[in-house]
Amino acid sequence: MTDLDGITVVTEPSEELLNERQLSDYRSQREDCLKWLLTFGKNPDKVNGYAFETVRARAYRMDMFYRWVWEQEGRYVADVTHEHADGWMQELAYEEKSNAHKDNCQKAVQMLLKWRHHKHGLDEWEPDIRFNSGGSSQPRDFLTREERSKIREAALEYGSIPSYNSLTPEERERWRIYLAQRFEKPKSEVTPDDWDRANGWKIPSLVFASLDAGLRPIEVARATPSWVDVDNNVLRIPKEESSKNRDNWIVSLQARTADVLDKWIEQRDTIPLYDNSDALWLTRQGNEYRSRALKHLLTRLCNLTDIDTEDRDLSWYAIRHSVGTYMTREEGLAAAQAQLRHSSPQTTMKYDQVPAEDRRDALDRMG
């Protein structure tokens, strides 16, 4: 049994907030978390835990995070979420405290959510705000203008196959085998409709909408057809479904994105997978898209192009950060704040920087 002597499992401020049963549950959760971090936390596959002093130092900040969540929710919450973590990061950004303190708080939450990911199946957390000890918070890797175009083009190519009518009977037989594997169904049940489905509009619509709206993974998961206003080229995200759950949002779309979404919604209605679901997009297994599946999709799209992914952390947030960076460059912070659905202009200010390629162009002009 891992020894927790020297680590405060339940702090006095937390003990004062909880009743006896809540306290018992919280203590149990904390002990499980801290023991896991000490034994597995650094590298679970190799049973390599974090150093005792690292866990001890961050345990108190995890407790601070829990108390912040309870205050926000007005009740005891054991199962903290990505939304809670993002909310605390946004509040930390406002505080008149050092970036070192904010960075340490973020690392503590990352450790906590890493445990939740491995022990409770929560998706991996991709912070929207990053703090660093040496300066202001900055967005993580983002796609350049050229890469955005390539990803959009790759989405149109992704998974496409020759049309049914252009194939000989022998060729169709080969493609039936491929489609049977792709859609996990007997070859005898593959029909011309599966050709249409393979060349469908799901991936293009998901990618185009994300490139325009900078959709967070949780927003991809929550999106419904009712969000899409094709006539006005916008997404209308209701308050109760928005990521931060504070305001209704009207998010601009390009006309071609609205057209692709319109095609997908029409096609979606013909797919049995969606008969009992309000989700705008589902994986082939009928699950909502989450961070891991979206990162895998982005990697595959990059592989269809010549986009260099080495030494880059290209999660789905790379698309969102590209929207923030270039919208700020083109239209200013106010436009970027509205398009990214930031309640706070402070959050958007991290995008107020000139992209590297624009700086290189400036150097060329300077001689």
C-alpha positions as CSV (number, residue, x, y, z in Angstrom):
1,M,0.0,0.0,0.0
2,T,1.4,3.4,-1.0
3,D,2.2,5.5,2.1
4,L,0.5,9.0,2.1
5,D,2.2,10.1,5.3
6,G,3.2,13.7,4.8
7,I,0.5,14.5,2.3
8,T,-2.7,16.2,3.6
9,V,-5.5,14.2,2.1
10,V,-8.3,16.4,3.3
11,T,-7.5,20.0,4.2
12,E,-9.3,22.0,6.9
13,P,-11.0,24.3,4.5
14,S,-12.5,21.3,2.6
15,E,-13.5,19.5,5.8
16,E,-15.4,22.6,7.0
17,L,-17.4,22.6,3.7
18,L,-18.5,19.0,3.7
19,N,-21.0,16.9,5.7
20,E,-19.9,13.5,7.1
21,R,-20.9,11.4,4.1
22,Q,-19.5,13.9,1.6
23,L,-16.3,14.0,3.6
24,S,-16.0,10.2,3.6
25,D,-16.5,10.1,-0.2
26,Y,-14.0,12.9,-0.8
27,R,-11.4,11.3,1.4
28,S,-11.8,8.0,-0.5
29,Q,-11.5,9.7,-3.9
30,R,-8.4,11.7,-2.8
31,E,-6.6,8.7,-1.4
32,D,-7.3,6.7,-4.6
33,C,-6.0,9.6,-6.7
34,L,-2.9,10.4,-4.7
35,K,-1.9,6.7,-4.5
36,W,-2.4,6.3,-8.2
37,L,-0.3,9.3,-9.0
38,L,2.5,8.1,-6.7
39,T,2.5,4.6,-8.3
40,F,1.4,5.1,-11.9
41,G,1.0,8.8,-12.6
42,K,4.1,9.7,-14.6
43,N,3.9,6.7,-17.0
44,P,1.1,4.3,-16.3
45,D,2.3,1.7,-18.9
46,K,5.6,1.4,-17.1
47,V,4.2,1.7,-13.6
48,N,6.3,4.8,-13.0
49,G,4.8,7.3,-10.5
50,Y,5.5,10.9,-9.8
51,A,8.0,11.8,-7.1
52,F,6.5,12.1,-3.6
53,E,7.4,15.8,-3.3
54,T,5.8,16.6,-6.6
55,V,2.5,14.9,-5.5
56,R,2.7,16.5,-2.1
57,A,3.2,20.0,-3.5
58,R,0.3,19.7,-6.0
59,A,-2.1,17.9,-3.8
60,Y,-3.1,21.1,-2.0
61,R,-3.7,22.9,-5.4
62,M,-5.9,20.0,-6.4
63,D,-7.9,20.6,-3.2
64,M,-8.1,24.3,-4.1
65,F,-9.6,23.3,-7.5
66,Y,-12.2,21.1,-5.9
67,R,-13.3,23.8,-3.5
68,W,-13.5,26.3,-6.4
69,V,-15.8,23.8,-8.2
70,W,-18.0,23.4,-5.2
71,E,-18.4,27.1,-4.9
72,Q,-19.3,27.5,-8.5
73,E,-21.8,24.6,-8.5
74,G,-23.2,25.4,-5.1
75,R,-22.9,21.8,-4.1
76,Y,-20.4,18.9,-3.5
77,V,-19.0,17.6,-6.8
78,A,-16.7,14.5,-6.9
79,D,-16.5,14.0,-10.7
80,V,-14.8,17.2,-11.9
81,T,-14.8,17.8,-15.6
82,H,-12.9,19.5,-18.4
83,E,-15.4,22.4,-18.2
84,H,-14.6,22.9,-14.6
85,A,-10.9,22.9,-15.3
86,D,-11.3,25.4,-18.2
87,G,-13.4,27.6,-15.9
88,W,-10.7,27.7,-13.2
89,M,-8.0,28.4,-15.8
90,Q,-10.0,31.4,-17.0
91,E,-10.4,32.7,-13.5
92,L,-6.7,32.2,-12.8
93,A,-5.9,34.3,-15.9
94,Y,-7.5,37.3,-14.2
95,E,-5.8,36.9,-10.8
96,E,-3.0,39.2,-9.8
97,K,-0.7,36.3,-9.1
98,S,2.5,35.1,-10.8
99,N,2.5,33.0,-13.9
100,A,4.5,30.5,-11.9
101,H,1.6,30.1,-9.4
102,K,-0.9,29.7,-12.3
103,D,1.3,27.2,-14.1
104,N,1.6,25.1,-10.9
105,C,-2.2,25.2,-10.5
106,Q,-2.6,24.0,-14.1
107,K,-0.1,21.2,-13.6
108,A,-2.0,20.1,-10.5
109,V,-5.3,20.0,-12.4
110,Q,-3.6,18.1,-15.3
111,M,-2.4,15.4,-12.8
112,L,-5.9,15.1,-11.3
113,L,-7.6,14.8,-14.7
114,K,-4.9,12.3,-15.8
115,W,-6.0,10.1,-13.0
116,R,-9.7,10.7,-14.0
117,H,-8.8,9.7,-17.6
118,H,-7.1,6.5,-16.7
119,K,-9.3,5.4,-13.8
120,H,-12.7,6.8,-14.8
121,G,-12.6,7.0,-18.6
122,L,-12.7,10.8,-18.9
123,D,-11.2,12.1,-22.1
124,E,-7.7,13.6,-22.0
125,W,-7.8,17.3,-21.1
126,E,-6.4,19.8,-23.7
127,P,-6.3,23.2,-21.9
128,D,-7.5,26.1,-23.9
129,I,-5.2,28.5,-21.9
130,R,-1.5,27.7,-21.2
131,F,0.5,29.3,-18.5
132,N,4.3,29.3,-18.4
133,S,6.6,30.5,-15.6
134,G,8.6,32.8,-17.8
135,G,5.9,35.0,-19.3
136,S,2.4,35.4,-20.4
137,S,0.1,32.5,-21.4
138,Q,0.2,31.7,-25.1
139,P,-1.8,29.3,-27.3
140,R,-0.4,26.0,-28.3
141,D,0.6,25.0,-31.8
142,F,-1.7,26.2,-34.5
143,L,-2.2,25.7,-38.2
144,T,-0.8,28.2,-40.6
145,R,-3.0,29.8,-43.3
146,E,-1.5,27.4,-45.9
147,E,-2.1,24.4,-43.6
148,R,-5.7,25.4,-43.0
149,S,-6.3,25.3,-46.7
150,K,-4.6,21.9,-47.0
151,I,-6.7,20.4,-44.1
152,R,-9.9,21.7,-45.8
153,E,-8.8,20.1,-49.1
154,A,-7.8,16.8,-47.3
155,A,-11.3,16.6,-45.7
156,L,-12.8,16.4,-49.2
157,E,-10.4,13.6,-50.1
158,Y,-10.6,11.7,-46.8
159,G,-12.1,8.2,-47.2
160,S,-13.4,8.8,-50.7
161,I,-13.7,6.0,-53.2
162,P,-14.6,5.7,-56.9
163,S,-18.3,6.1,-57.7
164,Y,-20.4,3.0,-58.0
165,N,-21.3,3.5,-61.7
166,S,-17.7,4.0,-62.8
167,L,-16.6,0.6,-61.7
168,T,-16.6,-2.8,-63.5
169,P,-18.3,-5.7,-61.7
170,E,-14.9,-7.0,-60.8
171,E,-13.8,-3.7,-59.3
172,R,-17.1,-3.4,-57.4
173,E,-16.4,-6.7,-55.8
174,R,-13.1,-5.5,-54.5
175,W,-14.6,-2.3,-53.1
176,R,-17.4,-4.3,-51.5
177,I,-14.8,-6.2,-49.4
178,Y,-13.3,-2.8,-48.5
179,L,-16.6,-1.3,-47.5
180,A,-17.7,-4.4,-45.6
181,Q,-14.5,-4.0,-43.4
182,R,-14.9,-0.2,-43.2
183,F,-18.5,-0.3,-42.1
184,E,-18.2,-3.5,-40.1
185,K,-21.0,-5.4,-41.9
186,P,-21.2,-8.6,-44.0
187,K,-20.1,-8.2,-47.6
188,S,-23.5,-9.5,-48.8
189,E,-25.2,-6.5,-47.1
190,V,-23.1,-3.8,-48.9
191,T,-25.3,-1.8,-51.2
192,P,-24.8,1.2,-53.5
193,D,-26.0,3.4,-50.6
194,D,-22.7,2.4,-48.9
195,W,-20.8,4.0,-51.8
196,D,-22.7,7.2,-51.1
197,R,-22.0,7.0,-47.4
198,A,-18.2,6.4,-48.1
199,N,-18.2,9.6,-50.2
200,G,-20.4,11.4,-47.8
201,W,-20.2,14.8,-46.2
202,K,-19.7,14.0,-42.5
203,I,-16.0,14.6,-42.3
204,P,-16.0,17.6,-44.6
205,S,-18.8,19.2,-42.6
206,L,-17.1,18.5,-39.3
207,V,-13.7,19.9,-40.5
208,F,-15.2,22.9,-42.4
209,A,-17.3,23.9,-39.4
210,S,-14.3,23.6,-37.0
211,L,-12.1,25.6,-39.3
212,D,-14.6,28.4,-39.3
213,A,-16.0,28.2,-35.8
214,G,-12.9,26.9,-33.9
215,L,-15.1,24.2,-32.3
216,R,-13.7,22.7,-29.1
217,P,-13.9,18.9,-28.8
218,I,-16.8,19.2,-26.3
219,E,-18.7,21.4,-28.8
220,V,-18.2,18.9,-31.6
221,A,-19.7,16.3,-29.2
222,R,-22.6,18.5,-28.2
223,A,-23.5,19.9,-31.7
224,T,-26.9,19.1,-33.1
225,P,-28.5,19.9,-36.5
226,S,-30.5,22.6,-34.8
227,W,-27.3,24.6,-34.4
228,V,-27.0,25.0,-38.2
229,D,-28.7,28.0,-39.8
230,V,-27.9,27.5,-43.5
231,D,-29.9,30.5,-44.7
232,N,-27.9,32.9,-42.7
233,N,-24.5,31.1,-42.8
234,V,-24.2,30.8,-39.0
235,L,-24.1,28.4,-36.2
236,R,-26.6,29.2,-33.4
237,I,-25.2,27.6,-30.2
238,P,-27.8,27.8,-27.3
239,K,-26.7,28.9,-23.9
240,E,-27.4,25.5,-22.3
241,E,-25.3,23.7,-25.0
242,S,-22.4,26.2,-25.3
243,S,-19.1,25.0,-23.8
244,K,-18.9,27.7,-21.1
245,N,-22.7,27.5,-20.5
246,R,-23.1,31.3,-20.1
247,D,-24.3,32.9,-23.4
248,N,-26.1,32.1,-26.6
249,W,-23.6,32.4,-29.5
250,I,-24.0,33.3,-33.1
251,V,-20.9,32.1,-35.0
252,S,-20.2,33.1,-38.6
253,L,-19.6,30.5,-41.3
254,Q,-18.3,30.7,-44.8
255,A,-21.0,30.1,-47.5
256,R,-19.3,27.0,-48.7
257,T,-19.2,25.6,-45.1
258,A,-22.9,26.2,-44.8
259,D,-23.4,24.4,-48.1
260,V,-21.4,21.4,-46.9
261,L,-23.3,21.3,-43.6
262,D,-26.6,21.4,-45.6
263,K,-25.5,18.4,-47.7
264,W,-24.5,16.5,-44.5
265,I,-27.7,17.1,-42.7
266,E,-29.7,15.9,-45.6
267,Q,-27.5,12.8,-45.9
268,R,-27.5,12.3,-42.1
269,D,-31.2,11.8,-42.2
270,T,-30.8,8.7,-44.3
271,I,-28.3,6.9,-42.0
272,P,-29.9,4.5,-39.4
273,L,-27.0,5.3,-37.0
274,Y,-28.6,8.7,-36.3
275,D,-32.2,7.5,-35.9
276,N,-32.2,7.8,-32.1
277,S,-29.5,10.5,-31.8
278,D,-29.6,14.3,-31.9
279,A,-25.8,14.4,-32.4
280,L,-24.7,16.2,-35.5
281,W,-21.7,13.9,-35.9
282,L,-21.0,10.4,-34.6
283,T,-18.1,8.1,-35.1
284,R,-18.7,4.9,-37.1
285,Q,-19.2,3.1,-33.8
286,G,-22.0,5.5,-32.9
287,N,-20.1,7.4,-30.3
288,E,-19.7,11.2,-29.9
289,Y,-16.4,12.6,-31.1
290,R,-14.0,13.3,-28.3
291,S,-10.5,14.7,-28.0
292,R,-8.7,11.4,-28.8
293,A,-10.8,10.6,-31.9
294,L,-10.5,14.2,-33.2
295,K,-6.7,14.2,-32.7
296,H,-6.6,10.9,-34.6
297,L,-8.7,12.4,-37.4
298,L,-6.4,15.5,-37.6
299,T,-3.3,13.3,-37.8
300,R,-4.8,11.3,-40.7
301,L,-5.8,14.5,-42.5
302,C,-2.2,15.8,-42.1
303,N,-0.9,12.5,-43.4
304,L,-2.9,13.1,-46.6
305,T,-0.9,16.3,-47.1
306,D,2.7,17.4,-46.6
307,I,2.0,19.1,-43.3
308,D,4.9,18.4,-40.9
309,T,3.7,17.1,-37.6
310,E,7.1,16.3,-36.1
311,D,7.9,18.1,-32.9
312,R,4.4,19.7,-32.9
313,D,1.5,19.1,-30.6
314,L,-1.3,19.2,-33.1
315,S,-4.5,18.4,-31.2
316,W,-7.9,19.5,-32.4
317,Y,-7.2,22.8,-30.5
318,A,-4.6,23.6,-33.2
319,I,-7.6,24.4,-35.5
320,R,-9.2,26.6,-32.8
321,H,-6.0,28.4,-32.2
322,S,-5.5,29.1,-35.9
323,V,-9.0,30.7,-35.9
324,G,-8.1,32.9,-33.0
325,T,-4.7,33.9,-34.4
326,Y,-5.9,34.9,-37.9
327,M,-9.2,36.4,-36.9
328,T,-7.4,38.6,-34.5
329,R,-4.9,39.5,-37.3
330,E,-7.7,40.3,-39.8
331,E,-10.5,41.8,-37.7
332,G,-9.1,42.4,-34.3
333,L,-9.7,41.1,-30.8
334,A,-13.5,41.8,-30.6
335,A,-14.2,39.7,-33.7
336,A,-12.0,36.9,-32.4
337,Q,-13.7,37.0,-29.0
338,A,-17.1,36.6,-30.6
339,Q,-16.0,33.9,-33.1
340,L,-14.3,31.8,-30.4
341,R,-17.1,32.4,-27.9
342,H,-14.9,33.8,-25.2
343,S,-16.8,35.5,-22.3
344,S,-13.6,37.3,-21.3
345,P,-11.5,39.5,-23.7
346,Q,-8.5,38.6,-21.5
347,T,-8.7,35.0,-22.8
348,T,-8.7,36.3,-26.4
349,M,-5.7,38.5,-25.8
350,K,-3.3,35.6,-26.1
351,Y,-4.0,35.6,-29.8
352,D,-2.9,39.2,-30.1
353,Q,0.4,38.3,-31.8
354,V,1.7,38.4,-35.3
355,P,2.1,34.9,-36.8
356,A,5.6,33.8,-37.7
357,E,5.0,33.8,-41.5
358,D,3.8,37.4,-41.4
359,R,6.9,38.4,-39.4
360,R,9.0,36.6,-42.0
361,D,7.2,38.5,-44.8
362,A,8.0,41.7,-42.9
363,L,11.6,40.9,-42.7
364,D,11.7,40.3,-46.5
365,R,10.1,43.6,-47.0
366,M,12.6,45.3,-44.6
367,G,15.6,43.9,-46.6
